[in-house]
Each structure stands twice: as structure tokens, then as C-alpha cells.
Amino acid sequence: MKPEAPGVPVEAGAPFTVESVGSDQLVRLHFFVPRAAVSTTRFILEGYDHLGVQTSEPGSSHVTWTVPAALRADAEALLADLLTRLR
């Protein structure tokens, strides 16, 4: 069973969860990867200028991407592909 991000339920079988932030102008994508892959996800996201910002706690496998709502579909597609390659 996957651990849950604080306050964000993980649906059964879902590779990531989505949370609206503030006035729905931003969304957060929460996901888990092996700790060794956290830097890889940051590197990939940074390769897509202005797509979003990655945050994670030191030593944690819980990663959050914060992206503009207008780019949500692009971020979800990138993340889904990335997670299939990392797992």
C-alpha cells in the first residue's frame, strides 16, 4: 500500500493525486517515487520551462509538482509517462 501525502487521499491504483490550490489557478500533483529518483523527476520537470515547481522533504519519496491550472493536462501527461518509466 502506498503512503498518503498529508491531507491528500491516494485512490486505489492511481499513480498520482491532484489537489486544487487557492482560487483554482494552481494545482498540485502528489506522487511517490523511489528516493533515488526524486532528483530525476526534478531534472525532467525543469527541462520544461515554466511548467511547474517541484517540492519534496529531504529523505522522503513523496514529491509534489505545483503547476498552473492551464498547464495541468501537459503536466499530467508528462508525469504519467515519467512514472511508468521510473517504476
N, C-alpha and C positions, 0 to 999 in steps of 0.2 A: 504494500500500500504506500502511496506517495504521501509525504508530509504535506501539510497545508501551509500556505502563506498566511500570515496573521490577518484574520478577518476576510479571507478570500477562500470560499469553498472550492475544492477541486472536484469536478464532475468525474464520474467513473469513466476511465479511458480517455479523457480529454488531455491532449498534450500540453495545453496551457489554458489559463483563465483570463478573462477580460473584465476590467473594472473601469467604469466611467469616473472621471475626476472633475470636481468643481462644476462648472456650467456646461459640461459635456463637450468642452473644446479639446480636452486631452483624454486619452485612455491609457491604462496601464495593462500590460501583458505580463502575467506572472507565470513562471515556468521553473522547472528544475532540470539541471544538467549535472553530470559528474563534475566535481570541484575542479578537476584538471581542465575542463572545457570552458570554464567561466571566462577566461581571457580570450578564448577563441570567439565566443559569442560577441564580446565587446569589440574585437577587431573587425568582425564581419559587419556589425551594425555601424561602426564608424566609417566603413567603406562606402556607405550610402549616406552621403552628406545630408544633414538636416532631417534624416528620417526619425531619429529619436535619441533618447539618452538611456544608458543602462546603469542600473544601480544594483548593488549586492552587498551583503555584510561580509567582512573578512572571514574566510573559512567556511562559508555557507554555500550550499548548492542551489539556494533559492535566488533567482535572478528576476529583475523587473525591468521591462522596457517601457518608458513613458514616451508616447508618440502623439502628434496632433491627430484629432479625430478624422480629419480629412485624409490622412495617410494610413488609417487603420487597416484597410484591405491590403495595401502593399506590405505593411509590417507583418500582418498575419501570414501572408503568403511566404514571405522570407523566413519567418520563424518556423512555420510548419515544415518547410523544406530543410532548414538547418537542423531541426530536432530529429528528423528522420535520418539524417546523415551522421549525427552525433550518437545516436542510440544503437 
